[in-house]
Structures are given as structure tokens and as C-alpha cells.
């Protein structure tokens, strides 16, 4: 039976808010068992209500700002006390203060990789605290509440951290009026009613290790995750942990449909990368053939006249008087999977399919992003952790890091107490900064064929939207048009909206499709931009049916080979790309070319400027 289409509207706001409150109660029962919560919501009254309830849980909550350094996060040497006393003194880090509690990360989408790496390692394995005098090391365990304030066209929380957070919540579409009913009739306005009583909390924590999950439950979780395109084995494990916590919260010792449904909505659905496939005709064909076979011959029943009422009553007494088998039958793994997939699809927001499809083709080795490639420097940019090195030239000495490196060695270096700090060349640390290059969007527009005028008209609107969105980021746009037997650089790199409109106005349409020439010109423009320190991003708007070779001659087979060759060169350079298929019936040619280029693929038979602009913005994201 074919699966029903997902709803076109998101789930009930009250249901989403209730799931968010249930996640708070799960944090009370098991603060670090399922990693934590990733909350995607803007700064506003809805998020403040949720954070007020979080603060009232009675759990240790430590806020970690994005400007914190690794030593303050993990702990290390107390430099002031060490220099004052001449002995090594250690200070506790923020993660140590959050032991058996929670770490709150405001604006988690902006955390630097230098801060995310030790945080993810401590979340995965626990932080081993430094000790003295050969004492046994202790391990800190904590959960994470990551607050994601990114816009829809911006990258969210880092993939390494988000993968380890069990519950994902999205409160972007909620308004204060949507959650007002949940707080009516309660005199307290700080959300403390979400906090479990000491007795209920103790019972739930005692019940959690006793919750049992059958093989059918675990099989259904893994099958549902696989059907939604989730490839990580960590996700079904987190979903099982969340489902067990939900069962313990409700006083159950075994999982039921409500527990699995909550795990499907809050763990599996936000991570979905594809729609579940419908049952294929090949799978249904054997069953149909078996049904078509004639039934085996059965022995003839005895004559009804020979069967007396007494024998019928004796047979009724011999039969088991229990309930029908349908009432006692446990749901199979397939039934549980169908239920979980349906719950996950019901919670997916609209237009999720476009976002998922544009992310599938992104190559993992690509380094270009929305803000351009990162470059390490020593003069300006975002500060990076200092590293050992020799000051001189453009490298500046990092005084504080140098003193930190020299402090533990003072008693070994000073034979007589002189009151001065002994610094050696091995203690020198230099300052480092990270600079981001601007990016340029190369639009390769197919101006051939009868539908070229419509595509170009929609492309004009998309270019205008892109220029407006990229003005604040100092990004630029370059347009390459191809038709007939040549490719033309219609617009060099620019941020001028007037020049873009003027160049697009007089572009004619019709003729052949010299796709290889367009990819060659885009490759040359990308090489030139990269020499200037600009990150190129290619967007191809074409049906992929090349019929003009590099020499400008006809020949569909050779034209496809030439296009494949230049697509491989683009992928070898590691740049991002997006292929928007404009054909009425998308075929394998455009998909194959997109795969060769390492580009994301998005079929769009009727080009829509707003939709295309959103798809391009998703490809701009470093995590797309």
C-alpha cells in the first residue's frame, strides 16, 4: 500500500510546545544520558519561557560564552596564584563546574572549531580532571543545551556537536499566543511547575534502568532511521535512550507507541535527509503471485448430518476460551516502523524536501562556504588560540600565553630567588588570527532552447535577490551565459545591482547547448577569483543535454564527454556547486553531471526565483 503524502502544514503548536516541556523533564531524569537538547529558536518570549523553566529544574546550569578560551573551558594553570606562590596551582574549568549538570551554549551556531573540538570530546568521553600527588583521576559528565539562533539560510550548530545531542527542538514558528494556554491557571510565571517533585524524580530515575526494549523496538528504530536517510548509528541509540526516559517518566517498565512516537518526533524527524521510499512493485509482485495460486486441495469435511450437537459442544469445550489472537498479538517491527515514520513525517515542516535534496550532493571535502575560505594570518582577523613560535617580522609575541608556558618551570630554572620570571625561547607563543575571504557566485545560465526566455526572466529575479542578500556579506556575482556555439562572460565579478540588470536585459535566447564551453569558462573564472583571494561557488541552471563540443561543432556524445571532463576538473579543485535541472522531466544526464562535479542536485521544472535563491543560500552554507 502506498504511503500517504506528508501534511503540508507543520504539527500543532501546542504539541510542539508540550514536547519541549517534556524534554525538560527528561533532562531532570537523565541530564547527560542522551547528550542534551539542541533548541532552534530566535531570541524572544517563547525561548525565554523555555529557559526560565530550564533554570527552575534545580540542575547545575553553567553558561559557556562563545568568547571563552580552551583553558577557561577545560581548566588549567592558575597563572596569578602560581606566580605569586612559586608553586603550581590548578583552576577548575567551566565543564568541571557543570559536573552531573548542564552546559548552556548561547549562539551555539557561532562557536569556533577550536572550542567545539574539546567540548565534543568531553561530551563523548567525559572530561578527565587533572589531579596531583598521583590521585585517581575523576571524570566529569554533563549534558549540553545548545541554543541555535541561526536564520533559515545560515548554518546551524556544528555537525559534530549536533549529532551527539539527542533531542532537537524547533520553536521558530511558535508565538506567545500559541503557548499561552499551557500556562493558564498557574499562578507561577517562572515555569517551576515543570520541575518534578523529589519523590517523582526518584521514582523515575529508579525506573529508568528497568525499562526494557524488545528486539522489535530496536529493529523498528534502526529501520525508521534508515528509511529517513539517517546513516549514523549513534542516532538510533539516542532515540532508544530518549524513548526509555519517556517511559520512565510515565511510570512504564516497557516501551509503547507513545514513547516511540516521542523519539520519532524529537530525535529522528529533525535529522531526516530524505522521504521514506514507498514499497516497490517488485516487492508486491511475489505476494500477488502467491495469492494467484490455487489453494491446496483439502479433505472433504464430514457430512453435516453425521455431526451431532453433542460433538460440537465437546469441541467448543476443548478449545481455549481465551480472547481472540488479535487482542494479544504484539505489534511487529514493521508496524512499529510505520508508526514511527508517520509520526516523523507529521512533524516535518513544509518545503523540507528542497532543503534535503540540495544537501545530498555536497562533497565532504569542499571548503568553500557562505563567508569564503578561512586563511590563517598574524596581523588581523578573528583571534585564534596562540601557538609556540618565534616572534619576529609579522609574528607578534603573545605575552600571556608565554607566561603560562613559563610558570610551571620557575622552580627548576631559578637556583636563587631573584623575584623575576625566567623565560626561555621554548616558552615563546605567538598570536594568530583567522581571516575570511569573500565569495563570488558564478551563475552559468543556459540560454538555449524554446524555454530560455522564461528561465532567463526567473534568473533575473533570482540574481536580484542574491545581490540584495549578499550585499551585507560583501559577496559578488559573476554571470556566464551559453547558447549556440559559444559561452559568453555576460557579467564579470560585481556587486552592482544596476549592472546585473542591464547585462541580463539584452541577453537573447535559442540555439544549441555548449555546456562544456560554459564549464570551461566557469573554471577559468574560478581560477582567476581564487588567485585574488575570492572563494568561487558555481550554480548551473540547465537541463544538462549538451549537444555542442568544445570546438563549437555538433555531436551529442562528444559534447557529453567534454562536459564530463570539465566537471571532473571542477570537482578536483574542491569548490562548491549546485545544479538546478530546468527540464520538464528530469533525467539521468543532469544527475550524472552533477555527481561528476560533486554538486548538489535540485530538479526545478518551473524555475521560481524565490525558491532558487533559497536553494543557492543553502549551498552557500559551509554545512550544507
C-alpha positions as CSV (number, residue, x, y, z in Angstrom):
1,X,0.0,0.0,0.0
2,X,1.4,3.4,-0.9
3,X,2.3,5.7,1.9
4,X,0.2,8.8,2.4
5,X,1.6,12.2,1.5
6,X,3.0,14.2,4.4
7,X,1.0,17.1,5.6
8,X,1.6,20.5,4.1
9,X,1.5,22.3,7.4
10,X,3.7,21.7,10.5
11,X,2.4,20.0,13.6
12,X,0.1,21.6,16.1
13,X,2.0,24.4,18.0
14,X,0.6,23.1,21.3
15,X,2.0,19.6,20.6
16,X,5.5,21.0,19.8
17,X,5.4,23.1,23.0
18,X,4.4,20.1,25.0
19,X,7.3,18.1,23.5
20,X,9.6,21.0,24.5
21,X,8.4,20.8,28.1
22,X,8.7,17.0,28.1
23,X,12.3,17.4,27.1
24,X,12.9,19.5,30.2
25,X,11.5,16.7,32.4
26,X,13.8,14.2,30.6
27,X,16.8,16.4,31.4
28,X,15.8,16.2,35.1
29,X,15.8,12.4,35.0
30,X,18.9,11.9,32.8
31,X,20.9,15.1,32.4
32,X,23.7,13.6,30.3
33,X,22.4,10.2,29.2
34,X,21.1,11.3,25.8
35,X,23.6,14.2,25.2
36,X,21.3,17.1,25.7
37,X,19.0,19.4,23.7
38,X,19.5,21.4,20.5
39,X,17.0,24.3,20.6
40,X,16.5,26.2,17.4
41,X,14.6,29.4,18.3
42,X,15.1,33.1,18.0
43,X,15.6,35.4,20.9
44,X,12.1,36.2,22.2
45,X,9.4,35.5,24.7
46,X,8.9,31.8,23.7
47,X,12.6,30.9,24.2
48,X,12.7,32.9,27.4
49,X,9.8,30.9,28.8
50,X,11.6,27.7,28.0
51,X,14.9,28.9,29.5
52,X,13.1,30.1,32.6
53,X,11.7,26.6,33.0
54,X,15.2,25.2,32.4
55,X,16.6,27.4,35.1
56,X,14.0,26.2,37.6
57,X,14.8,22.5,37.2
58,X,17.3,22.5,40.1
59,X,20.1,21.2,38.0
60,X,23.6,22.8,37.8
61,X,23.5,25.0,34.8
62,X,26.7,26.7,33.5
63,X,26.7,29.1,30.6
64,X,29.7,29.0,28.3
65,X,30.1,32.1,26.1
66,X,31.5,31.9,22.7
67,X,34.5,34.1,23.6
68,X,35.8,31.6,26.3
69,X,39.2,30.1,25.7
70,X,40.1,26.4,26.0
71,X,41.9,26.9,29.3
72,X,38.8,28.5,30.9
73,X,36.7,25.8,29.4
74,X,38.7,22.8,30.4
75,X,40.7,24.2,33.4
76,X,44.4,24.6,33.7
77,X,47.0,26.6,35.5
78,X,46.1,29.4,37.8
79,X,48.7,31.8,36.5
80,X,48.3,34.5,39.1
81,X,48.4,32.2,42.0
82,X,51.3,30.2,40.6
83,X,53.5,33.3,40.0
84,X,52.6,34.6,43.5
85,X,53.4,31.5,45.4
86,X,56.0,29.9,43.2
87,X,54.1,26.6,43.2
88,X,51.9,25.0,40.6
89,X,48.2,25.7,41.2
90,X,45.3,24.5,39.1
91,X,41.9,26.1,38.5
92,X,38.6,24.4,37.7
93,X,37.1,24.9,34.2
94,X,33.5,25.6,33.3
95,X,32.9,21.9,32.3
96,X,34.1,20.8,35.8
97,X,31.6,23.2,37.4
98,X,28.8,21.6,35.3
99,X,29.5,18.0,36.6
100,X,26.3,16.0,36.6
101,X,24.5,19.1,35.3
102,X,24.1,21.0,32.1
103,X,26.2,23.3,29.9
104,X,24.3,26.1,28.1
105,X,25.7,27.4,24.8
106,X,24.2,30.7,23.7
107,X,24.6,31.3,20.0
108,X,25.9,27.8,19.5
109,X,26.0,28.2,15.8
110,X,28.8,30.7,16.1
111,X,31.2,28.6,18.2
112,X,34.6,28.2,16.7
113,X,36.0,24.8,15.8
114,X,38.8,25.4,18.3
115,X,36.1,25.5,21.0
116,X,33.9,22.8,19.6
117,X,36.6,20.1,19.4
118,X,37.4,19.8,23.1
119,X,33.7,20.3,24.0
120,X,32.6,17.4,21.8
121,X,35.4,15.2,23.1
122,X,34.5,15.9,26.7
123,X,30.8,15.3,25.9
124,X,31.6,12.0,24.2
125,X,34.2,10.5,26.6
126,X,33.8,12.7,29.7
127,X,36.5,15.2,30.9
128,X,39.3,13.7,32.9
129,X,40.1,16.2,35.6
130,X,43.8,16.8,36.4
131,X,44.9,15.7,39.8
132,X,48.0,15.9,41.9
133,X,50.0,13.5,44.1
134,X,49.1,10.5,41.9
135,X,45.5,10.6,42.9
136,X,42.9,8.6,40.9
137,X,41.6,10.7,38.1
138,X,37.9,11.7,38.1
139,X,35.6,12.1,35.1
140,X,33.1,14.9,34.6
141,X,29.8,14.0,33.0
142,X,27.4,16.7,31.7
143,X,24.7,17.4,29.2
144,X,24.5,20.3,26.7
145,X,21.7,22.7,25.8
146,X,22.7,24.3,22.5
147,X,20.8,27.5,21.6
148,X,20.7,27.9,17.8
149,X,19.7,31.4,16.7
150,X,20.7,31.0,13.0
151,X,18.4,32.1,10.2
152,X,17.0,29.5,7.7
153,X,19.7,30.3,5.2
154,X,22.5,30.2,7.7
155,X,24.4,27.2,9.0
156,X,23.3,25.9,12.4
157,X,25.1,24.1,15.2
158,X,28.3,22.2,14.2
159,X,27.6,18.7,12.9
160,X,29.9,17.0,15.4
161,X,28.1,18.6,18.4
162,X,24.5,18.4,16.9
163,X,24.9,14.6,16.2
164,X,25.6,13.9,19.9
165,X,22.6,15.9,21.2
166,X,19.6,13.5,21.4
167,X,16.6,15.9,21.3
168,X,16.2,18.5,18.6
169,X,13.5,21.2,19.1
170,X,12.4,23.8,16.6
171,X,10.3,26.6,18.2
172,X,10.8,29.1,15.3
173,X,7.1,29.1,14.3
174,X,5.7,29.4,17.8
175,X,4.3,32.7,19.1
176,X,3.5,33.7,22.7
177,X,-0.2,33.2,22.0
178,X,0.4,29.6,20.9
179,X,1.8,28.7,24.3
180,X,-0.5,30.9,26.4
181,X,-2.9,28.0,27.0
182,X,-0.3,25.8,28.6
183,X,0.4,28.4,31.3
184,X,-3.2,29.4,32.1
185,X,-4.5,28.6,35.5
186,X,-1.0,28.6,37.0
187,X,-0.1,31.4,39.5
188,X,3.6,30.9,39.0
189,X,5.1,32.5,35.9
190,X,8.6,31.2,36.1
191,X,7.9,27.7,34.8
192,X,8.7,25.9,38.0
193,X,5.6,23.7,37.6
194,X,7.7,21.7,35.1
195,X,10.1,20.6,37.8
196,X,9.3,17.1,39.1
197,X,8.8,16.6,42.8
198,X,11.6,14.8,44.7
199,X,9.5,11.7,45.0
200,X,8.5,11.6,41.3
201,X,12.1,12.3,40.3
202,X,13.5,9.5,42.5
203,X,10.9,7.0,41.2
204,X,11.6,8.0,37.5
205,X,15.4,7.6,38.0
206,X,14.9,4.3,39.7
207,X,12.6,3.1,36.9
208,X,14.9,4.2,34.0
209,X,17.4,1.3,34.3
210,X,14.5,-1.2,34.5
211,X,12.8,-0.1,31.2
212,X,13.0,-2.9,28.8
213,X,13.1,-2.7,25.0
214,X,12.4,-5.7,22.8
215,X,14.2,-6.7,19.7
216,X,11.2,-5.4,17.7
217,X,11.6,-1.9,19.2
218,X,15.3,-1.7,18.4
219,X,14.7,-3.1,14.9
220,X,12.0,-0.5,14.3
221,X,14.2,2.4,15.5
222,X,17.0,1.4,13.2
223,X,14.7,0.7,10.2
224,X,12.9,4.1,10.7
225,X,16.3,5.9,10.9
226,X,17.4,4.2,7.7
227,X,14.2,5.0,5.9
228,X,14.6,8.7,6.8
229,X,18.1,8.7,5.4
230,X,20.0,8.8,8.8
231,X,23.3,7.0,8.4
232,X,24.7,7.4,11.8
233,X,24.4,4.5,14.3
234,X,24.5,7.0,17.1
235,X,21.1,8.4,16.3
236,X,19.0,5.2,16.9
237,X,20.9,4.7,20.2
238,X,20.0,8.2,21.3
239,X,16.4,7.6,20.2
240,X,16.2,4.4,22.3
241,X,17.6,6.3,25.3
242,X,15.1,9.1,24.9
243,X,12.2,6.6,24.5
244,X,13.3,4.8,27.7
245,X,13.4,8.1,29.5
246,X,9.9,8.9,28.3
247,X,8.7,5.5,29.5
248,X,10.3,6.0,32.9
249,X,8.8,9.5,33.2
250,X,5.3,7.9,32.7
251,X,6.0,5.0,35.1
252,X,6.2,2.3,32.5
253,X,8.6,-0.6,32.5
254,X,8.3,-1.4,28.8
255,X,8.2,0.8,25.7
256,X,4.9,1.6,24.0
257,X,3.7,3.6,21.0
258,X,3.8,6.9,22.8
259,X,7.4,6.5,23.8
260,X,8.5,5.6,20.3
261,X,6.4,8.4,18.8
262,X,8.1,11.0,21.0
263,X,11.5,9.6,20.0
264,X,10.5,9.7,16.3
265,X,9.3,13.4,16.6
266,X,12.2,14.8,18.6
267,X,15.1,12.6,17.6
268,X,14.6,11.1,14.1
269,X,12.4,13.6,12.3
270,X,14.7,16.7,12.7
271,X,17.6,14.6,11.3
272,X,15.8,13.3,8.2
273,X,17.6,13.7,4.9
274,X,15.1,12.0,2.6
275,X,11.4,11.0,2.4
276,X,10.9,7.3,3.1
277,X,10.6,5.2,-0.1
278,X,7.3,3.7,-1.0
279,X,7.0,-0.1,-1.3
280,X,8.2,-1.1,-4.8
281,X,6.2,-3.0,-7.3
282,X,8.8,-5.8,-7.2
283,X,8.2,-6.4,-3.5
284,X,4.5,-6.6,-4.0
285,X,4.7,-8.9,-7.1
286,X,5.6,-12.1,-5.3
287,X,2.8,-11.7,-2.9
288,X,0.4,-11.2,-5.8
289,X,1.7,-14.3,-7.5
290,X,1.3,-16.4,-4.4
291,X,-2.2,-15.0,-4.0
292,X,-3.0,-16.0,-7.6
293,X,-2.0,-19.7,-7.0
294,X,-4.9,-22.0,-6.4
295,X,-5.2,-23.2,-2.8
296,X,-4.1,-26.7,-2.0
297,X,-6.8,-29.4,-2.0
298,X,-8.3,-30.1,1.4
299,X,-10.0,-33.2,2.5
300,X,-13.7,-33.1,2.3
301,X,-15.4,-32.1,5.5
302,X,-17.7,-34.7,7.2
303,X,-21.3,-34.7,6.4
304,X,-23.2,-32.1,8.5
305,X,-25.9,-34.7,9.2
306,X,-23.4,-37.0,10.9
307,X,-22.1,-34.3,13.3
308,X,-24.3,-34.2,16.4
309,X,-24.8,-31.2,18.6
310,X,-23.1,-33.1,21.4
311,X,-19.9,-33.4,19.4
312,X,-20.0,-29.7,18.6
313,X,-20.3,-28.8,22.2
314,X,-17.4,-31.1,23.2
315,X,-15.2,-29.4,20.6
316,X,-16.1,-25.9,21.9
317,X,-15.1,-27.0,25.4
318,X,-11.8,-28.4,24.2
319,X,-10.9,-25.0,22.6
320,X,-9.1,-22.3,24.5
321,X,-11.7,-19.8,25.8
322,X,-9.1,-17.0,25.8
323,X,-9.5,-13.8,23.9
324,X,-9.1,-13.6,20.2
325,X,-5.5,-13.7,19.0
326,X,-5.8,-10.2,17.5
327,X,-6.1,-8.7,21.0
328,X,-3.0,-10.4,22.5
329,X,-0.8,-10.0,19.4
330,X,2.2,-7.7,19.9
331,X,2.9,-5.2,17.1
332,X,5.5,-6.3,14.7
333,X,8.7,-4.4,13.9
334,X,7.1,-3.4,10.6
335,X,4.1,-1.9,12.3
336,X,6.2,0.0,14.8
337,X,8.4,1.3,11.9
338,X,5.3,2.5,10.0
339,X,4.0,4.3,13.2
340,X,7.4,6.0,13.9
341,X,7.8,7.1,10.2
342,X,4.3,8.5,10.2
343,X,5.0,10.4,13.4
344,X,8.3,11.7,12.0
345,X,6.7,12.8,8.7
346,X,3.9,14.6,10.6
347,X,6.4,16.8,12.4
348,X,8.5,17.8,9.3
349,X,8.0,21.4,8.3
350,X,6.8,22.3,4.8
351,X,9.4,22.7,1.9
352,X,11.8,20.4,3.8
353,X,12.3,18.3,0.6
354,X,14.1,21.1,-1.2
355,X,16.5,21.7,1.7
356,X,17.2,17.9,2.0
357,X,17.8,17.4,-1.7
358,X,20.3,20.3,-2.1
359,X,22.3,18.9,0.8
360,X,22.7,15.4,-0.6
361,X,25.2,16.3,-3.3
362,X,27.5,18.5,-1.2
363,X,31.0,17.0,-1.3
364,X,32.6,16.5,2.1
365,X,35.9,17.8,1.1
366,X,34.7,21.1,-0.1
367,X,36.0,24.0,1.9
368,X,34.3,27.0,0.3
369,X,31.3,28.4,2.2
370,X,29.0,31.3,2.7
371,X,31.7,33.6,4.0
372,X,34.5,32.3,1.9
373,X,37.6,30.2,2.7
374,X,39.4,30.7,6.0
375,X,43.0,31.9,6.0
376,X,45.4,31.9,8.9
377,X,47.2,35.2,9.4
378,X,49.2,37.1,12.0
379,X,48.0,40.7,11.6
380,X,44.2,40.9,11.7
381,X,41.0,38.9,11.8
382,X,39.4,36.7,14.4
383,X,41.8,35.7,17.2
384,X,42.9,32.0,17.2
385,X,44.5,30.2,20.1
386,X,48.2,31.1,20.3
387,X,50.8,28.5,19.4
388,X,54.5,28.1,20.1
389,X,56.7,30.0,17.8
390,X,59.4,32.6,17.4
391,X,58.3,36.3,17.4
392,X,59.7,38.5,14.6
393,X,58.7,40.0,11.4
394,X,54.9,39.9,11.2
395,X,54.6,37.4,14.1
396,X,53.8,39.1,17.4
397,X,54.5,37.7,20.9
398,X,51.6,36.6,22.9
399,X,52.6,37.7,26.4
400,X,50.0,35.9,28.5
401,X,50.5,32.5,26.7
402,X,54.2,32.9,27.1
403,X,53.9,33.4,30.9
404,X,51.6,30.5,31.1
405,X,54.2,28.2,29.5
406,X,57.0,29.5,31.7
407,X,55.1,29.5,35.0
408,X,55.4,25.7,35.8
409,X,59.1,25.7,35.3
410,X,60.2,28.6,37.6
411,X,61.4,26.5,40.5
412,X,63.6,24.4,38.1
413,X,65.1,27.5,36.5
414,X,65.9,29.7,39.5
415,X,68.7,28.5,41.7
416,X,68.4,31.7,43.7
417,X,65.2,33.5,44.4
418,X,65.6,36.8,42.4
419,X,61.8,37.6,42.2
420,X,62.0,37.7,38.4
421,X,60.3,35.3,35.9
422,X,62.8,33.2,34.0
423,X,61.6,32.9,30.4
424,X,63.3,30.8,27.8
425,X,62.9,30.7,24.0
426,X,60.9,27.4,24.3
427,X,58.2,29.4,26.1
428,X,57.5,31.9,23.3
429,X,54.0,31.9,21.9
430,X,52.8,34.0,19.0
431,X,49.4,35.5,18.2
432,X,47.3,34.1,15.4
433,X,44.3,35.4,13.6
434,X,41.8,33.9,11.1
435,X,40.7,35.8,8.1
436,X,37.8,35.0,5.8
437,X,37.8,35.7,2.1
438,X,34.8,37.0,0.3
439,X,32.9,34.6,-2.0
440,X,31.7,35.0,-5.6
441,X,28.7,33.2,-7.0
442,X,29.2,32.1,-10.7
443,X,25.9,31.7,-12.4
444,X,26.0,29.5,-15.6
445,X,22.8,30.2,-17.4
446,X,21.5,28.0,-20.2
447,X,20.1,30.5,-22.9
448,X,19.3,27.8,-25.4
449,X,16.0,26.3,-26.4
450,X,12.4,27.5,-26.5
451,X,12.1,27.9,-22.8
452,X,15.1,30.1,-22.5
453,X,13.1,33.3,-22.2
454,X,11.2,32.0,-19.2
455,X,14.3,30.7,-17.5
456,X,16.2,34.0,-18.0
457,X,13.2,36.0,-16.7
458,X,13.2,34.0,-13.5
459,X,17.0,34.1,-13.3
460,X,16.9,37.9,-13.3
461,X,14.7,37.9,-10.2
462,X,17.0,35.3,-8.5
463,X,20.1,37.4,-9.3
464,X,18.4,40.5,-7.9
465,X,17.5,38.7,-4.7
466,X,21.0,37.2,-4.3
467,X,22.7,40.6,-4.7
468,X,20.4,42.1,-2.1
469,X,21.2,39.2,0.3
470,X,24.9,39.2,-0.3
471,X,25.5,43.0,-0.1
472,X,26.0,42.8,3.7
473,X,28.5,40.0,3.4
474,X,30.5,41.8,0.6
475,X,29.9,38.9,-1.7
476,X,29.8,39.3,-5.5
477,X,28.1,37.6,-8.5
478,X,29.5,36.6,-11.9
479,X,27.2,35.5,-14.8
480,X,28.2,33.2,-17.6
481,X,25.6,32.6,-20.4
482,X,25.9,29.9,-23.0
483,X,23.9,29.4,-26.2
484,X,24.5,28.5,-29.9
485,X,28.2,27.6,-30.3
486,X,29.8,29.7,-27.6
487,X,29.8,30.7,-23.9
488,X,29.9,34.4,-23.0
489,X,31.0,36.1,-19.9
490,X,27.9,38.2,-19.5
491,X,28.9,39.9,-16.3
492,X,32.3,39.9,-14.6
493,X,32.5,39.8,-10.8
494,X,30.4,42.6,-9.4
495,X,28.2,43.7,-6.6
496,X,26.3,46.3,-8.6
497,X,22.7,45.5,-9.0
498,X,22.3,48.0,-11.8
499,X,25.0,46.3,-13.9
500,X,23.4,42.9,-13.3
501,X,20.0,44.1,-14.5
502,X,21.5,45.8,-17.5
503,X,23.5,42.8,-18.6
504,X,20.6,40.4,-18.3
505,X,18.2,42.6,-20.2
506,X,19.7,42.2,-23.6
507,X,20.5,38.5,-23.5
508,X,19.0,36.6,-26.4
509,X,17.8,33.0,-26.3
510,X,17.8,30.0,-28.6
511,X,20.4,27.7,-30.3
512,X,22.5,24.8,-29.1
513,X,23.8,23.9,-25.7
514,X,27.6,24.3,-25.4
515,X,27.7,23.1,-21.8
516,X,31.4,22.1,-21.9
517,X,32.4,25.6,-23.0
518,X,30.4,27.1,-20.1
519,X,32.0,24.8,-17.6
520,X,35.4,25.6,-19.1
521,X,34.8,29.4,-18.8
522,X,33.4,28.9,-15.2
523,X,36.6,27.0,-14.4
524,X,38.8,29.8,-15.7
525,X,36.8,32.4,-13.8
526,X,37.1,30.4,-10.6
527,X,40.9,30.1,-11.0
528,X,41.1,33.9,-11.5
529,X,38.9,34.5,-8.5
530,X,41.0,32.2,-6.3
531,X,44.2,34.0,-7.2
532,X,42.5,37.2,-6.0
533,X,41.6,35.5,-2.7
534,X,37.9,35.1,-3.5
535,X,36.0,31.8,-3.0
536,X,34.1,30.7,-6.1
537,X,30.7,28.9,-5.9
538,X,29.2,27.6,-9.2
539,X,25.4,27.4,-9.9
540,X,24.4,25.8,-13.2
541,X,20.9,26.5,-14.5
542,X,20.5,23.9,-17.3
543,X,18.8,20.7,-18.4
544,X,22.2,19.0,-18.9
545,X,21.5,18.0,-22.5
546,X,24.8,19.1,-24.1
547,X,25.0,19.0,-27.9
548,X,27.9,21.3,-28.8
549,X,31.5,20.2,-28.3
550,X,34.5,22.3,-27.2
551,X,35.3,23.1,-30.8
552,X,31.8,24.5,-31.4
553,X,30.6,21.6,-33.5
554,X,27.6,19.4,-33.2
555,X,27.7,15.9,-31.7
556,X,25.8,14.9,-28.6
557,X,28.0,12.1,-27.5
558,X,31.3,14.1,-27.7
559,X,29.6,17.1,-26.1
560,X,28.6,15.0,-23.1
561,X,32.2,13.6,-22.8
562,X,33.6,17.1,-22.9
563,X,31.2,18.3,-20.2
564,X,32.0,15.3,-18.0
565,X,35.7,16.1,-18.4
566,X,35.4,19.7,-17.2
567,X,33.0,18.7,-14.5
568,X,35.7,16.4,-13.1
569,X,38.2,19.3,-13.1
570,X,35.8,21.4,-11.2
571,X,35.4,18.7,-8.5
572,X,39.2,18.2,-8.3
573,X,39.5,21.9,-7.2
574,X,37.2,21.3,-4.3
575,X,34.8,24.1,-4.9
576,X,31.1,24.0,-4.1
577,X,28.5,23.8,-6.8
578,X,24.7,23.5,-7.3
579,X,23.0,22.1,-10.4
580,X,19.4,23.2,-11.0
581,X,17.7,21.0,-13.5
582,X,15.3,23.0,-15.6
583,X,14.0,20.2,-17.8
584,X,10.3,19.3,-17.6
585,X,11.1,15.7,-16.9
586,X,14.4,15.4,-15.1
587,X,16.6,12.5,-16.5
588,X,19.8,10.9,-15.6
589,X,22.1,13.1,-17.7
590,X,21.9,16.2,-15.4
591,X,22.1,14.0,-12.3
592,X,25.2,12.3,-13.6
593,X,26.9,15.6,-14.5
594,X,26.0,16.9,-11.0
595,X,27.5,13.8,-9.4
596,X,30.6,14.2,-11.5
597,X,31.1,17.8,-10.4
598,X,30.4,16.9,-6.8
599,X,27.5,19.4,-6.9
600,X,24.1,19.4,-5.2
601,X,21.2,18.5,-7.5
602,X,17.8,20.1,-7.4
603,X,15.1,19.5,-10.1
604,X,13.1,22.6,-10.8
605,X,10.9,22.2,-14.0
606,X,9.3,25.6,-13.4
607,X,12.0,28.0,-12.3
608,X,11.0,30.1,-9.3
609,X,13.2,32.9,-8.3
610,X,12.5,32.8,-4.6
611,X,12.9,29.1,-4.4
612,X,16.1,29.2,-6.4
613,X,17.5,31.9,-4.2
614,X,16.8,29.8,-1.1
615,X,18.5,26.8,-2.7
616,X,21.6,28.8,-3.5
617,X,21.7,30.2,0.0
618,X,21.7,26.6,1.4
619,X,24.6,25.7,-0.8
620,X,26.5,28.8,0.4
621,X,26.4,27.4,3.9
622,X,29.5,25.6,5.0
623,X,27.4,22.7,6.4
624,X,25.0,22.4,3.6
